[in-house]
Amino acid sequence: MKENLLLIINPTAGSINVSEVMDLVDEWSNESRFNIETYKTSGKNDEKKIEKLLQDKAYVRVVAAGGDGTINMVASKLLNKDIVLGILACGSANGLATSMQIPKNLNQQFDIALNGDPLTIDSLFINDIFCAHIADVGINAELIYNYEKSGASGMWGYAVQSIPTLLKSNYPYKFKISIEDKVIEREGVLLVFSNARKYGTGAIVNPEGKIDDGNFEVILYKKLGVREVLETFRGNSLKKETSMEMYQATSVSVECESPIALQVDGEFIGKYNTFSVHIQPQSLQLAVPKSVR
């Protein structure tokens, strides 16, 4: 008897081809051990509808087809459940998929989502907001806000917004960072709370990142110029020893003199004066390639 799998599709995601996805569903349905059911998001009460689907039927896997926002929403419903999350990376950046070395080929993604062994990963919460991958405060969150406001799509849209964001943003920002028994006061342009290694561009923001070690990294970038930001769109690392500081933590609190932009998993959340971050270890099962294990 086949096991139940729920495929959640965001038909408006940045790079999705719904017809191609559905064609692959038909192919994999015949070959796989799963009874595949589909749900297409509409932007109206999707979270409640997904919760009800999960309550009404026993699914062993849930596959999310969309961008980072879709992956985040679906993952938040699977925390501490005996359900494996699979990813079909169909967004503009695809941050978690990039960090987990999930290939860009859609058929290969289906194979991993349906057949990949699960890795139980940690989750972050920033001001009680779930984060599967990376959150940050400062210039990158401002860039994401301007990108979303512009209505652009794809990496080119991010790149176009990078220069006006750097010119108009009110940085450096002042941070008071409390980590366990340390209080650190610094100025910087970007403060990262990282559960993984890479942004969706492929840029390595956290070389020390391990998504299942029970810790996260707090990374302060003191300086970032236009050239450095543009280099991230080519997948180059942000790391510069002379302009960054890194701390490992299980929880951290941050105070700022004025409200600063926050992004979580590639989505602009808002502007805040304070940030409280903690980790929830071993809380999400994620289907990954063999190379990650």
C-alpha positions in Angstrom: 0.0 0.0 0.0 1.4 3.4 -1.0 2.2 6.0 1.6 0.7 9.5 1.4 2.8 12.5 0.2 1.5 16.1 0.0 2.9 18.3 -2.7 2.4 22.0 -1.9 2.9 24.3 -5.0 3.2 28.0 -5.1 2.1 28.8 -8.7 3.4 32.3 -8.5 7.0 31.5 -7.3 9.8 33.2 -9.2 11.0 30.5 -11.5 8.2 27.9 -11.3 6.8 26.1 -14.3 3.6 24.5 -12.9 3.0 22.4 -16.0 6.5 20.9 -15.8 6.0 20.2 -12.1 2.7 18.5 -12.7 4.1 16.4 -15.6 6.8 15.2 -13.3 4.2 14.4 -10.6 2.5 12.1 -13.1 5.7 10.4 -13.9 6.8 9.9 -10.3 3.4 8.8 -9.2 3.6 5.7 -11.3 7.1 4.9 -10.2 7.2 5.9 -6.5 6.0 4.4 -3.3 3.8 7.4 -2.7 0.2 8.4 -3.3 0.9 12.1 -4.3 -1.7 14.7 -3.5 -1.3 18.3 -4.5 -2.3 21.6 -3.0 -1.8 25.0 -4.8 -1.3 28.0 -2.6 -3.6 31.0 -3.3 -2.4 33.6 -0.8 -5.6 33.2 1.1 -5.5 31.3 4.4 -2.9 28.9 3.1 -1.4 28.2 6.5 -4.7 27.2 8.1 -5.6 25.1 5.1 -2.3 23.3 5.2 -2.6 22.7 8.9 -6.1 21.1 8.3 -4.7 18.9 5.5 -2.0 17.7 7.9 -4.6 17.0 10.6 -7.0 15.2 8.4 -4.6 12.7 6.8 -1.3 11.0 7.8 1.5 12.1 5.4 5.0 10.7 5.6 6.4 13.4 3.4 5.5 17.0 2.4 7.2 18.5 -0.6 7.2 22.3 -1.0 7.5 23.7 -4.6 8.3 27.4 -4.4 10.7 30.0 -3.2 12.2 30.6 0.3 8.9 32.0 1.6 6.9 28.9 0.6 9.6 26.6 2.0 9.6 28.6 5.3 5.8 28.5 5.6 5.6 24.7 5.0 8.6 23.9 7.2 7.0 25.8 10.1 4.1 23.4 10.0 6.3 20.3 10.2 8.4 21.2 13.3 8.8 18.2 15.7 6.6 16.0 13.5 7.5 12.6 12.1 7.1 14.1 8.5 10.0 14.6 6.1 10.2 17.9 4.2 11.2 17.8 0.5 12.2 20.8 -1.5 11.5 21.8 -5.1 13.5 25.0 -5.4 11.4 27.3 -7.7 12.1 30.8 -6.2 14.5 33.6 -7.1 17.1 32.8 -4.6 16.4 29.3 -3.0 18.6 29.8 0.0 18.0 26.6 2.0 18.2 24.5 -1.2 21.5 26.1 -2.1 22.9 25.5 1.4 21.9 21.9 1.3 23.4 21.3 -2.1 20.1 20.5 -3.7 20.7 20.5 -7.5 18.9 23.0 -9.9 17.6 20.2 -12.1 13.9 19.7 -11.3 13.9 15.9 -11.9 16.9 15.5 -9.6 15.1 17.6 -7.0 12.1 15.3 -7.3 14.3 12.3 -6.7 15.8 13.8 -3.5 12.4 15.1 -2.3 10.8 11.6 -2.7 13.7 9.3 -2.0 16.4 11.3 -0.1 17.2 10.2 3.4 16.2 12.7 6.0 18.6 14.9 8.0 17.2 16.3 11.2 18.2 19.9 11.3 17.9 22.8 13.8 15.5 25.7 13.6 16.0 29.3 14.6 13.4 31.7 16.0 13.9 35.5 15.7 11.4 37.5 17.7 9.3 34.2 17.7 9.4 34.1 13.9 10.5 30.7 12.5 13.7 30.6 10.4 15.0 27.5 8.6 18.0 29.0 7.0 19.4 32.6 7.6 18.0 35.8 9.0 19.8 39.1 9.1 19.4 42.7 10.2 20.6 45.7 8.3 21.6 46.3 4.7 20.6 43.0 3.2 17.1 43.2 4.7 16.8 46.7 3.3 17.8 45.3 -0.1 15.1 42.6 0.1 12.5 45.3 1.1 13.4 47.4 -1.9 13.4 44.4 -4.1 9.9 43.3 -3.0 8.6 46.9 -3.3 10.0 47.2 -6.9 8.1 44.2 -8.2 11.2 42.8 -9.8 12.1 39.1 -10.0 15.2 37.0 -10.2 18.8 37.7 -9.3 19.0 40.6 -11.7 16.3 42.3 -9.7 18.3 42.0 -6.5 21.4 43.4 -8.2 19.6 46.4 -9.6 18.3 47.3 -6.2 21.7 46.9 -4.5 23.3 50.2 -5.4 20.4 52.5 -4.5 20.0 50.5 -1.2 23.6 51.1 -0.3 23.4 54.8 -1.2 20.1 55.5 0.7 20.3 53.3 3.8 21.1 54.9 7.2 24.2 52.8 8.1 26.4 52.1 10.0 24.0 50.7 12.5 24.7 50.5 16.2 24.2 47.1 17.9 24.3 46.1 21.5 24.7 42.3 21.3 24.3 40.1 24.4 25.6 36.5 24.1 25.5 34.5 27.3 27.8 36.5 29.7 29.2 38.8 27.0 27.8 42.3 26.0 29.3 43.6 22.8 28.7 47.1 21.4 29.6 47.5 17.8 28.8 49.4 14.6 28.2 47.6 11.4 26.2 47.3 8.2 24.9 43.7 8.5 24.2 41.4 11.5 23.5 37.8 10.5 21.9 35.0 12.4 22.9 31.9 10.5 21.8 28.4 10.8 23.4 27.4 7.5 26.4 28.4 5.3 25.1 30.2 2.2 22.8 32.8 0.9 20.7 31.8 -2.1 23.2 33.5 -4.4 25.7 30.9 -3.3 27.8 33.4 -1.3 29.2 31.8 1.8 28.2 34.1 4.6 29.0 31.5 7.4 32.0 29.2 6.7 31.5 27.6 10.1 27.8 26.8 9.6 26.5 23.3 10.4 22.7 23.1 10.3 22.4 20.2 12.8 25.0 21.0 15.5 22.7 22.7 18.0 24.3 26.1 17.5 24.0 29.1 15.2 26.5 31.8 14.3 26.1 35.5 14.9 28.1 37.3 12.2 28.8 41.1 12.2 29.9 42.7 9.0 31.4 46.1 9.8 31.9 47.2 6.2 30.4 46.2 2.8 31.0 48.2 -0.3 29.2 48.2 -3.6 31.7 45.9 -5.2 31.5 43.4 -2.3 27.7 43.3 -2.5 27.7 42.8 -6.2 30.3 40.0 -5.9 27.7 38.0 -3.8 25.5 37.8 -6.9 28.3 35.8 -8.5 28.4 33.4 -5.5 31.5 34.8 -4.0 32.0 34.7 -0.2 31.3 37.7 2.0 34.0 36.7 4.4 36.7 39.3 5.1 38.7 38.7 8.2 39.4 42.4 8.8 35.7 43.5 8.5 33.7 40.8 10.3 33.3 39.2 13.7 31.7 35.8 14.4 30.3 34.3 17.5 28.7 30.9 18.2 25.5 30.8 20.3 22.3 29.0 21.3 20.6 32.3 22.0 21.3 36.0 21.6 19.6 39.4 22.2 20.3 42.6 20.3 19.3 46.2 21.0 19.5 49.0 18.5 19.2 52.8 18.8 16.6 53.0 16.1 14.4 50.4 14.2 16.4 48.3 11.7 15.1 46.1 8.9 14.9 42.3 9.5 14.6 39.6 6.9 14.0 35.9 7.6 14.7 33.2 4.9 14.6 35.8 2.2 11.4 37.6 3.2 11.3 41.1 4.6 9.6 41.1 8.0 9.7 44.6 9.4 11.8 47.1 11.4 12.6 46.5 15.1 14.6 48.1 17.9 15.2 44.7 19.6 15.9 41.2 18.4 15.7 38.0 20.4 17.1 34.8 18.8 17.2 31.2 20.0 17.7 27.8 18.5 15.4 24.8 18.6 17.8 21.8 18.0 16.9 18.8 15.9 13.4 20.0 15.1 12.9 19.5 11.3 13.4 16.5 9.1 14.7 17.5 5.7 15.3 15.3 2.6 18.8 15.9 1.4 21.3 14.6 -1.1 23.7 11.9 -0.1 26.6 14.4 -0.3 25.2 16.3 2.7 25.1 13.5 5.1 
